[in-house]
Amino acid sequence: MAKTKTLFYCQNCGYQSSKWMGKCPSCENWNTFVEEVIISGSKPISPVLSGFTRSKPKQLNDIETGNEFRINTADHELNRVLGGGLVLGSIVLVGGEPGIGKSTLMLQLALNLRNQRALYVTGEESEQQIKMRSLRLGTENPTCFILTETSLEDIFLQIENIKPDIVIIDSIQTLRTQVIDSSSGSISQIRECANQLQQYAKITNTPVILVGHITKDGNIAGPKILEHMVDTVLYFEGDRNYGYRILRTVKNRFGSTQEIGIYEMCDNGLRQVSNPSELLISQRNENLSGIAIASTVEGLRPMLIEIQALVSTAAYGVPQRATTGFDPRRLNMLLAVLEKRAGFRLANKDVFLNIAGGIKVDDPAIDLAVVCAVLSSNEDIPLNQRACFTAEVGLSGEIRSVNRLDQRINEAAKLGFEKIYIAKGGLKKSDPKLRPEIEIIGLSSIEDLFRELFG
């Protein structure tokens, strides 16, 4: 007979305790412990995992190495983020806010795998809803199987019958196993279901993709051990008021964590954006003040973005500082540098800053473009439309060089820009003769910048 016992789990980090505690000793959060009933018995986990022999220890010199085979997902952005494709036997966790497009991305992946048998398991939608979405995507695939099930044991039975090449679970919070006597979405259920799926992926050499919900703090719901168990953790993020989505790597055992994938949400699904610079820069027919182009790097991907600033006299006594897509504390720092080091009186003026396209950028290399946009709006003098900026601004007003300078300059030259302003120290790292089509101008301080732009 199975034995029943009660344990307490921290909902934030998954810490286990035999008694309730007000403060978690692991993550130090208050009132996060919940009681769960654990039933331990000798139930079989899954028929797929039965019959396999236990692994034996090998000497390191006896282990054969070979080229790891990756499944081409037919999605260049997803392949870029994964490091070249799905590795056999890997387990991938994809998280994101509700309605951001996780299910659409996973269904597109399953439908685009022409030479692979894909099993898409959903515990949140019906078969009719999945069919309607596939019709909207305009893609059909006879090797894609849809299963609406939340019982892990029943899912393994269907896996044994279909023998898929890739399994997609949407979502891990909806699964439930008979080994644990608790509701779906609980700490113990998520941990146990993920553990069994991990064993299945490693034993059968089948890649498994898990979709996970996130909490209000932006973290994946469930125990933190869930992110430690998987091989790759991806975050699908973006502003639902805009069409752009960014697939960002947080953890990747088979590739770089510096790559990102960019998509655009359309009526017929997610469209891959191969050149985001052309979409994030508006095509203006007339010169307007307060607009500067910055050359930034997201992960390992260079792109140009448009910085928009508006400086006006404070109408309500207390000056306002509002930003969209940029850290407001860094804007306050740059405004203080302009007032202290360059003599601009901005303390009694409203300053509004916006990064076009609805993306969020934390690259310090856009400091110079932010300063230029603010100065342009304050003086009401338009900047050169064919010039861009990439440099960091220090507290003493000096202009500092940034990393991956050659990639930033090449991206600006590729899009037809005639000038790029960088830090004077960066001229030593870059050879202007290699790019004669773009003029590289070095600056050392804010005063040099103002004299160069406004005379």
N, C-alpha and C positions, 0 to 999 in steps of 0.2 A: 504494500500500500504506500502511496506517495506521502511524503512528509510535508507538512505545511508550516511555514514560519513567516514572521513579519519582519520587514526591514524598512529603514527610512533612507530615502535618497534625496540628495540635493538636486533641485530642478535646474540649477544653473550649471553646475560642473559635474554632476553625477556621483559625488562623494557618498559612500555607503556607511551607514551607522546602524547599530542595533537599538538605539534609543533616539528619541526626538531631541533636537538641539535648536536653540533659537538662532545661533550664528554658526554658519558653516566654517569649520576650521581650515578648509582648503581654499575657497574663493572669498571667504570673509563677508558673505552677503547674509542679510537677516531674513528670517521667515521663508526660507526656500525649501525646507524639508517636507516631504510628503510620505505617507505610509503606504506601503505596497505589500501585498501578500504573495509570497514566493512558494511555489509547489515544486519540489524536487523529486523526480522519479526516474524510471528507466524507460521513458517513451522514446521510440525511434525518432530521430530528427527529420530525416527525409530519405526517400528511397534512392534519390540521386546520389547521396553521399555514402550509401551502404555498399559494401563489397570492395571498397578500396583498401589496399594494404597501408599500414602505417609507414611513414618515411623512415629511412635509416640514416644515421650520420655518415658523412663522407668527408674525406680529407679535401682541403681547399684545392690542392693540386690536381685531384681527380675529377673535379667538376669541369665539364666541358662548357666552353663559351661559344656563342654564335650570335649572329645578327638577330636582334629582337624583331619579330614580325609585328607589324602594325596594320590594323584595318583602316583602310581609307574611308572616311565618313562622307566623302563627296561634298564636304563643307570646308572650304579653304580656311575660313576664320576659326572654326572649331579645331581643325587639324593644326593650325598655328598655335593655339592655346595648349593643346595636348602634347605638343612637341613632335608632331608629324603623323598623328593618328592614334587610334585606340590600341593599346598594347594588350595582347592576349593574356587573360587571367587577371587583368587589372580591375579595380573597383573604383568608380568615380562618383563623387558626391557633388551635386549641383544645387546651390541654394539661391534664393532670391525672394523679393517681396511678392505678395499676392497680386496677380494680374500683370506681372512684368513680362511674361511670355515664356516661362520655363516649359510648360506643357507643349506649347507650339514648337519650341526649339527641339524638344525630344521627339515629337511626332514627325517633324520634318526629317530628323535624323533617321528614324525607323523607316520612313517611306523612301528615302534616298539610297538606302543600302540595297542595291539591285542584286548583287551576287551573294548576299548573306541572308540567312533566316533570322529575322528580328522578332522578338516577343515583347510587346508593349503591354505591361500590366498596370492597370489603373484602379485605384480604390476610391476615387473621387468623382468619376464621371461614368455615364452609361455608355453602352456600345453605340447607341444612336448619336450621342453627343460627339464621340470620336469620329463617327462617319461623317457627320455634318462638318466638322473641322477639316477632315481630309478633303472633302469636296471644295471647301473654301480655299484650301491650299492648292487645289488643282493637280494633285499628284496621286497616282495609284501604284501599288506594288503588291503583286500576288504573294510575295514571300514575307509579307509583314502580317503578323498575327496579333489580334487584340484580345486581351483577357481582363474582364472586370471581376476582381477577386481580392479579398483582404486576408484570407487565411493562408499562412505561409505553407502549411502542409499541402493544401490543394494546389498552390502555385507550383510546388516542386513536382507534384504528380503530372501536371500539364507540361512542365519542363522536360520530364522524362519521356513523354509521348512525342513532343515536337522536336526536342533536341536542337534548340536555337543556337545560332552563332553569337548572338548578343541579346542581353536581357535588360530591359528598362523598367524600373519600378517608380511609379508616380502615385503616391509618395511613400517614403519610408515610415512616416508618422501614421499611416492608415493600416499598416500591416499588424497582424496579431498571430502569435504562435501558441499552441496548446501547452507548451512546456511551462509558460508563465501564466499564472492566474491573475491577470490584471487587464485593465482596459487598453484599447489601442491608443498609441501616442504617449504612453507612460514611459518613464525612464528605463525600466527593466525590459519592456517590450521592444523599444527601439534598439537597445543594446543587444538583446538576444537575436532579434531578426537580422540586424546588421552582421552579427557574428556568424550566423548560419549562411547568409548570402556571401560573406567573405570566404568561408570554407568552400562553398560551391564554386566560386570564381577561381580559387587557387587549385582545387583538385581537378576540375574539368577543363581548366584553361580557357574559360569563357568570360569575356568582359561583361561587367555588370555596372549599370549606371543608376544611381539612386537620386531621386529628387527630394529635397528637404525644405521644409518651411523655415522661416526665420522669425525670431522674436522681435519685440518692439525695439530692442537695443541693437538690432541688425545682425545678431548672431544666429547660427543655425540651431533650431530648437532641438532639445534633447541633450544627452550627456556629452561633455567635451570629448570623451573617449571615442565618440563616433567619428570625429575628424582625424583622430590618431589611427583608427583602424583602416581607413580607406587610403588608396594610393594617391589620389588627386582630389583636390577641393577647388571647385569653381564657384564664383559668385556672378550671378546675372543681375546687373544693376542698370539704373537709368531713371529718368523722370518720365512718368506716364503722360505728362502734358506735352512731351516732345516725342519724336519718333525714333530717337536714337537709343540703342542699348549697347552696353559694354559687357563682354564676358571676360572676367578677370581671374587669373590664377592665384590662389593663395598657397597651395601646396601641390607639388608635382614631383613624384619620385622618378619619373621617366623623362623629364624635360625641364626647361627653364620656368621659373615663376615670374619672369619679367615680361611675358608676352600677353597681349590682350587681343580680343576679337571684337569687331564693331559691326553692329547690325542696324537696320532701319525697319521699323514696324510698318508694314503696308497692309492693304486690304486682303492680299493673298498670302500673308504670312511674313516671315522675317527675311529680309533681303540682305545679302552680304555687301558690306561697304569696303571695297578694295582701296579706294583713295578718299579717306575722310576729309582731307584738307580742302578739296573742291566743294564739299557740302557744307563745311563749317565756316567758309568765307563767303559772305554775300557779294553778289555782283552789283556793285554800285555804279550808277551812271554819272553821278555828280559827287564832288568832294564835300564831305561833311566833317566837321570838327568833332573831336572826342573819340575817334576810331583809330586803333592801332592793331597791327598784325603781329602776333607772337609765334615764334618757332619753338614748339615744345616736344617732349618725348614722353609718350605713354608706354611704360614698359620698355620695350626695345624698338618701338614704332614711332618714328618722327612724323609730326603733322603740324599744320599751321592752323591757328585759331584766331578768331576776331575778338578783340577786347573793346568794349563800348563803355565810355565814361560820360557822366553828366555832372557838371559843377555849376551850382547856382547859389544865389544869396539865400540864406536861411530865412524862411518866412515865418517861422514859429518861435523864434528866439533861440531855441536849442538846436544846433546843427544836427542833421541826420546823416547817418552812415549806413548804407544798405548795399549788399552785394548779392549776386546770384552766380553760383559756381566758383566763388573765390573766398578764401578765408577772410572774414571781416577783421580779425585781429591783425593780419598781415597788412591789410589796407590801412588800418590806423597807424601802423608802424611806418609805412611808406609816406603817408601824409605828414607824419611828424618829422621824417627826414627832409622832406621838401621844405617844411617851414623852418626847421632849425638850421639846416646846412645850405639851403639855396635861397632862403628869404621870401618864399611865397606865403602869403597870408591866406591860409585855408581854414583857420580855426572857426571862422564865422560863416562858413559856406557849407551847403549841403553837397554831399558827394555820393553819387550812385554809380555802381559798377556792375557790369553784366558781361558774362562770357556767352557769346552767341552759340546757339545749338542746344542749350540746356545741359551741357556736360560740366563736370566738376574737375578742376585741375588744381593740383597741389605742387606743381613743379616750380621751384624758385626761379627758374630761367625766364618766367613771364613777368618778373618784377619790372624790367625795363620797359616792356610794352604797357604795363599798367601805369607807370609814371608818365610815359609819353601820352597816353590817352587822357590822363587827368590834366596834364599841362596843355594839351591841345584844346580841351573843352574850356579850361580856365581862361586861356588867351583867345579863344574862338578863332583859332587858326587851323585849317585842315592840314593833315600830314600827307606826305607823298604816298599815293596808293600803291606804288610799286616798291615800297620799302617795308622791311620787317625787322623785328628786334628779338634778341635772345641774350640775356645776361641777368645776373643777380645784383641787387642793390643792397649794399651794406649800411649799417647804422651811421657810419661816418660820411655817407654820401658817395663812397667809392663804388665803381662798377666792377663786379667780380666775374671771372670766367666760369663757365659751366661745363659739364661733361658731355660727351658725344657731340662735340661741336661740328665735326665734319658731317655727321648725319643731318643735323639741323640745317647747315648751309646747303647741302645737296638737295634737301627737300624744297627749300626756298628757290634754288636755281631751277629745279625741275618744273615748278609752277610759274616760272617766268618773272620772278622778282628781280629787280635791277640792283637793289642795295640791301645790305643786311648790316645792322649795327650790333657789334659785339664788344666785349671787354678788351681793352688794349692788351692785356696779358694773354688773351686767346690768340692773338696774331702769331705768336711763336708756335702754337700748336697746329695752325692751319696754313697751307701754302696757297696764296691767292692765284698763282699761276695755273693751278689745277682746275680752277673754275673761272675762266676769263669772262664768262657771260654775266657774272654778278660781282658787284663792287663790295668789298668787305671793309667796313669802317670801324676802327677801334676807338673806344672811349674810355676815359679813366675816371671821370667824376660826373656828377649831375650838372655842374657848370658847363663842362664840355658838351654834354648832351643838349642843353638849352641853346648854346651858341651855334651848334651844328644844325639844329632844327629851325630855330626862330631868328637866328642872326644876332 
